[in-house]
């Protein structure tokens, strides 16, 4: 079974006072491009970055990032 890391980061940004990619990136210490790549599934964050993002949103990591079976 092949699993892919997915996230609901974009949805969370829009539910927390319409947080921009720039604001989130600054708050967790990465570039806006990194946040964009994570949202689009092109980059998997380190555990440390995932924890920082979860703390920013006051959520558990599992509420933001989850595994989904890849479609064949």
C-alpha positions in Angstrom: 0.0 0.0 0.0 1.5 3.3 -1.1 0.6 6.3 1.0 0.9 10.0 0.3 1.1 12.9 2.8 -1.8 15.3 2.5 -2.8 18.4 4.4 -5.6 20.9 4.9 -3.2 23.8 5.4 -4.9 26.1 2.9 -8.3 25.6 4.5 -6.8 26.3 8.0 -5.2 29.5 6.7 -8.5 30.8 5.5 -10.4 29.9 8.7 -7.8 31.7 11.0 -8.3 35.3 10.2 -7.4 34.7 6.5 -3.7 34.1 7.3 -1.6 34.7 4.3 1.2 32.3 3.2 3.6 35.1 4.0 2.3 35.5 7.5 2.4 31.8 8.2 5.9 31.4 6.6 7.3 34.3 8.8 5.7 32.8 11.9 7.3 29.4 11.4 10.6 30.6 10.0 10.4 29.4 6.3 9.8 31.1 2.9 6.4 31.7 1.4 7.4 29.3 -1.4 7.9 26.5 1.2 4.4 27.0 2.5 3.0 27.0 -1.1 4.9 23.8 -1.8 3.5 22.1 1.3 0.0 23.2 0.5 0.3 21.8 -3.1 1.8 18.5 -2.0 5.2 19.1 -3.6 7.1 19.2 -0.3 6.7 17.2 2.9 7.6 19.3 6.0 10.1 18.1 8.6 8.6 16.9 11.9 9.9 20.1 13.4 8.2 22.3 10.8 5.0 20.3 11.0 5.0 20.8 14.8 5.6 24.6 14.4 2.7 24.8 11.9 0.4 22.9 14.3 1.4 25.2 17.2 0.7 28.3 15.1 -2.9 27.0 14.4 -3.3 25.6 18.0 -4.0 22.1 16.5 -2.6 18.6 16.7 -0.3 17.6 13.8 -2.8 14.9 12.8 -5.5 17.6 12.4 -3.4 19.3 9.6 -1.4 16.4 8.0 -2.7 13.0 7.2 -1.9 10.0 5.0 -4.0 9.0 2.1 -3.6 6.0 -0.1 -2.3 6.9 -3.6 -4.6 6.1 -6.5 -3.2 3.7 -9.0 
